Amino acid sequence: MSGYSRVARAKRHNRVRRRVKGTSDCPRLNVFRSLQHIYAQVVDDEKGHTLVAASSLELSDKAGPNYENKVDSAKVVGKLLAERAISKGVRRVVFDRGGYKYHGRVKHLAEGAREAGLEF
């Protein structure tokens, strides 16, 4: 990622973060996308704690048809994150796309989380 792209994404992320705040009742689902992997975490901004996290790095050890491409693995990461969040008692979250377009891997991660039972 070039310097300009990184700065532009940071600006977009700050713009999103002005409006999106995670509380104890409704924490924030944050997404970070790198070239090869995708990471997501559920954060309580009031306490400054990460409640649960999941990433495609956890899937890279496993082989199978669900992990063939990055879009499919993003959906699996969303489902995995949702299962972990629900086991911790979190059902509602607010989605923070991290300055990325709601498209491709970010969209599939969100859809996977919704399919597994998270509400946002």
Rosetta constraint file for C-alpha pairs under 8 A:
AtomPair CA 1 CA 5 HARMONIC 6.12 0.50
AtomPair CA 1 CA 6 HARMONIC 6.35 0.50
AtomPair CA 2 CA 6 HARMONIC 6.30 0.50
AtomPair CA 3 CA 7 HARMONIC 6.25 0.50
AtomPair CA 4 CA 8 HARMONIC 6.01 0.50
AtomPair CA 5 CA 9 HARMONIC 6.11 0.50
AtomPair CA 6 CA 10 HARMONIC 6.20 0.50
AtomPair CA 7 CA 11 HARMONIC 6.26 0.50
AtomPair CA 8 CA 12 HARMONIC 6.30 0.50
AtomPair CA 9 CA 13 HARMONIC 5.99 0.50
AtomPair CA 9 CA 98 HARMONIC 7.93 0.50
AtomPair CA 9 CA 99 HARMONIC 5.27 0.50
AtomPair CA 9 CA 100 HARMONIC 6.97 0.50
AtomPair CA 10 CA 14 HARMONIC 6.12 0.50
AtomPair CA 10 CA 99 HARMONIC 6.75 0.50
AtomPair CA 11 CA 15 HARMONIC 6.25 0.50
AtomPair CA 11 CA 99 HARMONIC 7.60 0.50
AtomPair CA 12 CA 16 HARMONIC 6.30 0.50
AtomPair CA 12 CA 98 HARMONIC 7.79 0.50
AtomPair CA 12 CA 99 HARMONIC 4.69 0.50
AtomPair CA 12 CA 100 HARMONIC 7.83 0.50
AtomPair CA 13 CA 17 HARMONIC 6.05 0.50
AtomPair CA 13 CA 97 HARMONIC 7.84 0.50
AtomPair CA 13 CA 98 HARMONIC 5.09 0.50
AtomPair CA 13 CA 99 HARMONIC 3.95 0.50
AtomPair CA 13 CA 100 HARMONIC 7.74 0.50
AtomPair CA 14 CA 18 HARMONIC 6.27 0.50
AtomPair CA 14 CA 99 HARMONIC 7.68 0.50
AtomPair CA 15 CA 19 HARMONIC 7.40 0.50
AtomPair CA 16 CA 20 HARMONIC 6.20 0.50
AtomPair CA 16 CA 96 HARMONIC 7.25 0.50
AtomPair CA 16 CA 98 HARMONIC 7.46 0.50
AtomPair CA 16 CA 99 HARMONIC 6.86 0.50
AtomPair CA 17 CA 21 HARMONIC 6.79 0.50
AtomPair CA 17 CA 96 HARMONIC 7.52 0.50
AtomPair CA 20 CA 28 HARMONIC 7.53 0.50
AtomPair CA 20 CA 94 HARMONIC 7.11 0.50
AtomPair CA 20 CA 95 HARMONIC 7.82 0.50
AtomPair CA 20 CA 96 HARMONIC 6.79 0.50
AtomPair CA 21 CA 27 HARMONIC 7.54 0.50
AtomPair CA 21 CA 28 HARMONIC 6.52 0.50
AtomPair CA 21 CA 45 HARMONIC 6.65 0.50
AtomPair CA 21 CA 94 HARMONIC 7.67 0.50
AtomPair CA 22 CA 26 HARMONIC 5.87 0.50
AtomPair CA 22 CA 27 HARMONIC 3.97 0.50
AtomPair CA 22 CA 28 HARMONIC 4.30 0.50
AtomPair CA 22 CA 43 HARMONIC 6.53 0.50
AtomPair CA 22 CA 44 HARMONIC 5.25 0.50
AtomPair CA 22 CA 45 HARMONIC 5.00 0.50
AtomPair CA 22 CA 46 HARMONIC 7.03 0.50
AtomPair CA 22 CA 93 HARMONIC 7.64 0.50
AtomPair CA 22 CA 94 HARMONIC 6.75 0.50
AtomPair CA 23 CA 27 HARMONIC 4.85 0.50
AtomPair CA 23 CA 28 HARMONIC 7.39 0.50
AtomPair CA 23 CA 44 HARMONIC 5.39 0.50
AtomPair CA 23 CA 45 HARMONIC 5.93 0.50
AtomPair CA 23 CA 46 HARMONIC 5.72 0.50
AtomPair CA 24 CA 44 HARMONIC 5.69 0.50
AtomPair CA 24 CA 45 HARMONIC 7.86 0.50
AtomPair CA 24 CA 46 HARMONIC 6.91 0.50
AtomPair CA 24 CA 47 HARMONIC 7.94 0.50
AtomPair CA 25 CA 90 HARMONIC 7.99 0.50
AtomPair CA 25 CA 92 HARMONIC 7.62 0.50
AtomPair CA 26 CA 44 HARMONIC 7.95 0.50
AtomPair CA 26 CA 90 HARMONIC 7.70 0.50
AtomPair CA 26 CA 92 HARMONIC 5.44 0.50
AtomPair CA 26 CA 93 HARMONIC 4.78 0.50
AtomPair CA 26 CA 94 HARMONIC 6.42 0.50
AtomPair CA 27 CA 42 HARMONIC 6.25 0.50
AtomPair CA 27 CA 43 HARMONIC 5.51 0.50
AtomPair CA 27 CA 44 HARMONIC 4.90 0.50
AtomPair CA 27 CA 45 HARMONIC 7.18 0.50
AtomPair CA 27 CA 90 HARMONIC 7.98 0.50
AtomPair CA 27 CA 92 HARMONIC 7.39 0.50
AtomPair CA 27 CA 93 HARMONIC 5.01 0.50
AtomPair CA 27 CA 94 HARMONIC 6.22 0.50
AtomPair CA 28 CA 42 HARMONIC 5.45 0.50
AtomPair CA 28 CA 43 HARMONIC 5.15 0.50
AtomPair CA 28 CA 44 HARMONIC 6.50 0.50
AtomPair CA 28 CA 45 HARMONIC 7.52 0.50
AtomPair CA 28 CA 93 HARMONIC 5.50 0.50
AtomPair CA 28 CA 94 HARMONIC 4.80 0.50
AtomPair CA 28 CA 95 HARMONIC 5.92 0.50
AtomPair CA 28 CA 96 HARMONIC 6.43 0.50
AtomPair CA 29 CA 40 HARMONIC 6.81 0.50
AtomPair CA 29 CA 41 HARMONIC 5.65 0.50
AtomPair CA 29 CA 42 HARMONIC 4.43 0.50
AtomPair CA 29 CA 43 HARMONIC 6.42 0.50
AtomPair CA 29 CA 93 HARMONIC 6.18 0.50
AtomPair CA 29 CA 94 HARMONIC 6.00 0.50
AtomPair CA 29 CA 95 HARMONIC 4.95 0.50
AtomPair CA 29 CA 96 HARMONIC 5.68 0.50
AtomPair CA 30 CA 40 HARMONIC 5.51 0.50
AtomPair CA 30 CA 41 HARMONIC 5.35 0.50
AtomPair CA 30 CA 42 HARMONIC 6.25 0.50
AtomPair CA 30 CA 43 HARMONIC 7.28 0.50
AtomPair CA 30 CA 95 HARMONIC 6.59 0.50
AtomPair CA 30 CA 96 HARMONIC 4.85 0.50
AtomPair CA 30 CA 97 HARMONIC 6.34 0.50
AtomPair CA 30 CA 98 HARMONIC 6.38 0.50
AtomPair CA 31 CA 38 HARMONIC 7.34 0.50
AtomPair CA 31 CA 39 HARMONIC 5.84 0.50
AtomPair CA 31 CA 40 HARMONIC 4.54 0.50
AtomPair CA 31 CA 41 HARMONIC 6.81 0.50
AtomPair CA 31 CA 96 HARMONIC 6.55 0.50
AtomPair CA 31 CA 97 HARMONIC 5.57 0.50
AtomPair CA 31 CA 98 HARMONIC 5.57 0.50
AtomPair CA 31 CA 106 HARMONIC 7.28 0.50
AtomPair CA 32 CA 38 HARMONIC 5.90 0.50
AtomPair CA 32 CA 39 HARMONIC 5.12 0.50
AtomPair CA 32 CA 40 HARMONIC 6.29 0.50
AtomPair CA 32 CA 97 HARMONIC 7.91 0.50
AtomPair CA 32 CA 98 HARMONIC 6.31 0.50
AtomPair CA 33 CA 37 HARMONIC 6.27 0.50
AtomPair CA 33 CA 38 HARMONIC 4.52 0.50
AtomPair CA 33 CA 39 HARMONIC 6.30 0.50
AtomPair CA 33 CA 106 HARMONIC 7.79 0.50
AtomPair CA 34 CA 38 HARMONIC 6.05 0.50
AtomPair CA 36 CA 70 HARMONIC 7.28 0.50
AtomPair CA 37 CA 55 HARMONIC 7.23 0.50
AtomPair CA 37 CA 56 HARMONIC 5.48 0.50
AtomPair CA 37 CA 57 HARMONIC 6.66 0.50
AtomPair CA 37 CA 70 HARMONIC 7.26 0.50
AtomPair CA 38 CA 55 HARMONIC 5.70 0.50
AtomPair CA 38 CA 56 HARMONIC 5.60 0.50
AtomPair CA 38 CA 57 HARMONIC 7.98 0.50
AtomPair CA 38 CA 74 HARMONIC 6.46 0.50
AtomPair CA 38 CA 77 HARMONIC 7.93 0.50
AtomPair CA 38 CA 105 HARMONIC 7.86 0.50
AtomPair CA 39 CA 53 HARMONIC 7.63 0.50
AtomPair CA 39 CA 54 HARMONIC 6.06 0.50
AtomPair CA 39 CA 55 HARMONIC 4.24 0.50
AtomPair CA 39 CA 56 HARMONIC 6.58 0.50
AtomPair CA 39 CA 77 HARMONIC 7.86 0.50
AtomPair CA 40 CA 53 HARMONIC 5.74 0.50
AtomPair CA 40 CA 54 HARMONIC 5.51 0.50
AtomPair CA 40 CA 55 HARMONIC 6.12 0.50
AtomPair CA 40 CA 77 HARMONIC 7.74 0.50
AtomPair CA 40 CA 78 HARMONIC 7.70 0.50
AtomPair CA 40 CA 81 HARMONIC 7.31 0.50
AtomPair CA 41 CA 50 HARMONIC 6.72 0.50
AtomPair CA 41 CA 51 HARMONIC 7.42 0.50
AtomPair CA 41 CA 52 HARMONIC 5.67 0.50
AtomPair CA 41 CA 53 HARMONIC 4.07 0.50
AtomPair CA 41 CA 54 HARMONIC 6.34 0.50
AtomPair CA 41 CA 81 HARMONIC 7.41 0.50
AtomPair CA 42 CA 50 HARMONIC 5.89 0.50
AtomPair CA 42 CA 51 HARMONIC 5.52 0.50
AtomPair CA 42 CA 52 HARMONIC 5.37 0.50
AtomPair CA 42 CA 53 HARMONIC 6.32 0.50
AtomPair CA 42 CA 85 HARMONIC 7.50 0.50
AtomPair CA 42 CA 93 HARMONIC 7.83 0.50
AtomPair CA 43 CA 48 HARMONIC 7.14 0.50
AtomPair CA 43 CA 49 HARMONIC 5.81 0.50
AtomPair CA 43 CA 50 HARMONIC 4.39 0.50
AtomPair CA 43 CA 51 HARMONIC 5.67 0.50
AtomPair CA 43 CA 52 HARMONIC 7.51 0.50
AtomPair CA 44 CA 48 HARMONIC 5.71 0.50
AtomPair CA 44 CA 49 HARMONIC 5.38 0.50
AtomPair CA 44 CA 50 HARMONIC 6.32 0.50
AtomPair CA 44 CA 51 HARMONIC 6.93 0.50
AtomPair CA 45 CA 49 HARMONIC 6.76 0.50
AtomPair CA 51 CA 85 HARMONIC 7.52 0.50
AtomPair CA 51 CA 88 HARMONIC 7.87 0.50
AtomPair CA 52 CA 81 HARMONIC 7.03 0.50
AtomPair CA 52 CA 84 HARMONIC 6.46 0.50
AtomPair CA 52 CA 85 HARMONIC 6.09 0.50
AtomPair CA 53 CA 81 HARMONIC 6.23 0.50
AtomPair CA 53 CA 84 HARMONIC 7.95 0.50
AtomPair CA 54 CA 58 HARMONIC 7.41 0.50
AtomPair CA 54 CA 77 HARMONIC 6.15 0.50
AtomPair CA 54 CA 78 HARMONIC 7.90 0.50
AtomPair CA 54 CA 80 HARMONIC 6.73 0.50
AtomPair CA 54 CA 81 HARMONIC 5.43 0.50
AtomPair CA 55 CA 59 HARMONIC 7.50 0.50
AtomPair CA 55 CA 77 HARMONIC 5.89 0.50
AtomPair CA 56 CA 60 HARMONIC 6.45 0.50
AtomPair CA 56 CA 73 HARMONIC 6.35 0.50
AtomPair CA 56 CA 74 HARMONIC 6.90 0.50
AtomPair CA 56 CA 77 HARMONIC 6.13 0.50
AtomPair CA 57 CA 61 HARMONIC 7.68 0.50
AtomPair CA 58 CA 62 HARMONIC 7.98 0.50
AtomPair CA 59 CA 63 HARMONIC 7.86 0.50
AtomPair CA 59 CA 67 HARMONIC 7.21 0.50
AtomPair CA 59 CA 73 HARMONIC 7.50 0.50
AtomPair CA 60 CA 67 HARMONIC 7.71 0.50
AtomPair CA 62 CA 67 HARMONIC 7.98 0.50
AtomPair CA 63 CA 67 HARMONIC 6.71 0.50
AtomPair CA 64 CA 68 HARMONIC 7.08 0.50
AtomPair CA 66 CA 72 HARMONIC 5.89 0.50
AtomPair CA 66 CA 73 HARMONIC 6.38 0.50
AtomPair CA 66 CA 76 HARMONIC 7.36 0.50
AtomPair CA 67 CA 72 HARMONIC 5.96 0.50
AtomPair CA 67 CA 73 HARMONIC 4.93 0.50
AtomPair CA 68 CA 72 HARMONIC 6.88 0.50
AtomPair CA 68 CA 73 HARMONIC 7.33 0.50
AtomPair CA 69 CA 73 HARMONIC 6.34 0.50
AtomPair CA 70 CA 74 HARMONIC 6.09 0.50
AtomPair CA 70 CA 105 HARMONIC 6.98 0.50
AtomPair CA 71 CA 75 HARMONIC 6.57 0.50
AtomPair CA 71 CA 104 HARMONIC 6.62 0.50
AtomPair CA 71 CA 105 HARMONIC 4.93 0.50
AtomPair CA 71 CA 108 HARMONIC 6.55 0.50
AtomPair CA 72 CA 76 HARMONIC 6.49 0.50
AtomPair CA 72 CA 108 HARMONIC 7.61 0.50
AtomPair CA 73 CA 77 HARMONIC 6.14 0.50
AtomPair CA 74 CA 78 HARMONIC 6.26 0.50
AtomPair CA 74 CA 105 HARMONIC 5.61 0.50
AtomPair CA 74 CA 106 HARMONIC 7.35 0.50
AtomPair CA 74 CA 108 HARMONIC 6.03 0.50
AtomPair CA 74 CA 109 HARMONIC 4.85 0.50
AtomPair CA 74 CA 112 HARMONIC 7.84 0.50
AtomPair CA 75 CA 79 HARMONIC 6.40 0.50
AtomPair CA 75 CA 105 HARMONIC 7.57 0.50
AtomPair CA 75 CA 108 HARMONIC 4.94 0.50
AtomPair CA 75 CA 109 HARMONIC 4.46 0.50
AtomPair CA 75 CA 110 HARMONIC 7.43 0.50
AtomPair CA 75 CA 111 HARMONIC 6.81 0.50
AtomPair CA 75 CA 112 HARMONIC 4.60 0.50
AtomPair CA 75 CA 113 HARMONIC 7.54 0.50
AtomPair CA 76 CA 80 HARMONIC 6.12 0.50
AtomPair CA 76 CA 109 HARMONIC 7.32 0.50
AtomPair CA 76 CA 112 HARMONIC 6.41 0.50
AtomPair CA 77 CA 81 HARMONIC 6.04 0.50
AtomPair CA 77 CA 109 HARMONIC 6.45 0.50
AtomPair CA 77 CA 112 HARMONIC 7.45 0.50
AtomPair CA 78 CA 82 HARMONIC 6.15 0.50
AtomPair CA 78 CA 108 HARMONIC 7.64 0.50
AtomPair CA 78 CA 109 HARMONIC 4.44 0.50
AtomPair CA 78 CA 110 HARMONIC 6.13 0.50
AtomPair CA 78 CA 111 HARMONIC 7.25 0.50
AtomPair CA 78 CA 112 HARMONIC 4.60 0.50
AtomPair CA 78 CA 113 HARMONIC 4.32 0.50
AtomPair CA 78 CA 114 HARMONIC 7.99 0.50
AtomPair CA 78 CA 116 HARMONIC 7.97 0.50
AtomPair CA 79 CA 83 HARMONIC 6.21 0.50
AtomPair CA 79 CA 109 HARMONIC 7.66 0.50
AtomPair CA 79 CA 112 HARMONIC 4.81 0.50
AtomPair CA 79 CA 113 HARMONIC 4.72 0.50
AtomPair CA 79 CA 114 HARMONIC 7.76 0.50
AtomPair CA 79 CA 115 HARMONIC 7.06 0.50
AtomPair CA 79 CA 116 HARMONIC 5.26 0.50
AtomPair CA 80 CA 84 HARMONIC 6.33 0.50
AtomPair CA 80 CA 113 HARMONIC 7.66 0.50
AtomPair CA 81 CA 85 HARMONIC 6.09 0.50
AtomPair CA 81 CA 113 HARMONIC 6.81 0.50
AtomPair CA 82 CA 86 HARMONIC 6.02 0.50
AtomPair CA 82 CA 113 HARMONIC 5.06 0.50
AtomPair CA 82 CA 114 HARMONIC 7.66 0.50
AtomPair CA 82 CA 116 HARMONIC 5.81 0.50
AtomPair CA 82 CA 117 HARMONIC 6.60 0.50
AtomPair CA 82 CA 118 HARMONIC 5.81 0.50
AtomPair CA 83 CA 87 HARMONIC 6.21 0.50
AtomPair CA 83 CA 116 HARMONIC 6.52 0.50
AtomPair CA 83 CA 117 HARMONIC 7.76 0.50
AtomPair CA 84 CA 88 HARMONIC 6.45 0.50
AtomPair CA 85 CA 89 HARMONIC 6.42 0.50
AtomPair CA 85 CA 90 HARMONIC 5.16 0.50
AtomPair CA 85 CA 91 HARMONIC 7.09 0.50
AtomPair CA 86 CA 90 HARMONIC 4.97 0.50
AtomPair CA 86 CA 91 HARMONIC 5.69 0.50
AtomPair CA 86 CA 117 HARMONIC 7.70 0.50
AtomPair CA 86 CA 118 HARMONIC 7.43 0.50
AtomPair CA 90 CA 118 HARMONIC 7.92 0.50
AtomPair CA 91 CA 117 HARMONIC 7.17 0.50
AtomPair CA 91 CA 118 HARMONIC 5.19 0.50
AtomPair CA 91 CA 119 HARMONIC 6.11 0.50
AtomPair CA 92 CA 118 HARMONIC 5.90 0.50
AtomPair CA 92 CA 119 HARMONIC 4.73 0.50
AtomPair CA 92 CA 120 HARMONIC 6.11 0.50
AtomPair CA 93 CA 118 HARMONIC 7.09 0.50
AtomPair CA 93 CA 119 HARMONIC 6.30 0.50
AtomPair CA 93 CA 120 HARMONIC 5.58 0.50
AtomPair CA 94 CA 120 HARMONIC 5.71 0.50
AtomPair CA 95 CA 110 HARMONIC 7.99 0.50
AtomPair CA 95 CA 120 HARMONIC 6.65 0.50
AtomPair CA 97 CA 101 HARMONIC 7.25 0.50
AtomPair CA 97 CA 102 HARMONIC 6.79 0.50
AtomPair CA 97 CA 106 HARMONIC 6.93 0.50
AtomPair CA 100 CA 106 HARMONIC 7.49 0.50
AtomPair CA 101 CA 106 HARMONIC 7.47 0.50
AtomPair CA 102 CA 106 HARMONIC 5.79 0.50
AtomPair CA 102 CA 107 HARMONIC 5.28 0.50
AtomPair CA 103 CA 107 HARMONIC 4.89 0.50
AtomPair CA 103 CA 108 HARMONIC 7.74 0.50
AtomPair CA 104 CA 108 HARMONIC 6.23 0.50
AtomPair CA 105 CA 109 HARMONIC 6.06 0.50
AtomPair CA 106 CA 110 HARMONIC 6.38 0.50
AtomPair CA 107 CA 111 HARMONIC 6.20 0.50
AtomPair CA 108 CA 112 HARMONIC 6.03 0.50
AtomPair CA 109 CA 113 HARMONIC 6.28 0.50
AtomPair CA 110 CA 114 HARMONIC 6.23 0.50
AtomPair CA 111 CA 115 HARMONIC 6.11 0.50
AtomPair CA 112 CA 116 HARMONIC 6.31 0.50
AtomPair CA 113 CA 117 HARMONIC 6.55 0.50
AtomPair CA 113 CA 118 HARMONIC 5.67 0.50
AtomPair CA 114 CA 118 HARMONIC 4.88 0.50
AtomPair CA 114 CA 119 HARMONIC 6.13 0.50
AtomPair CA 114 CA 120 HARMONIC 7.51 0.50
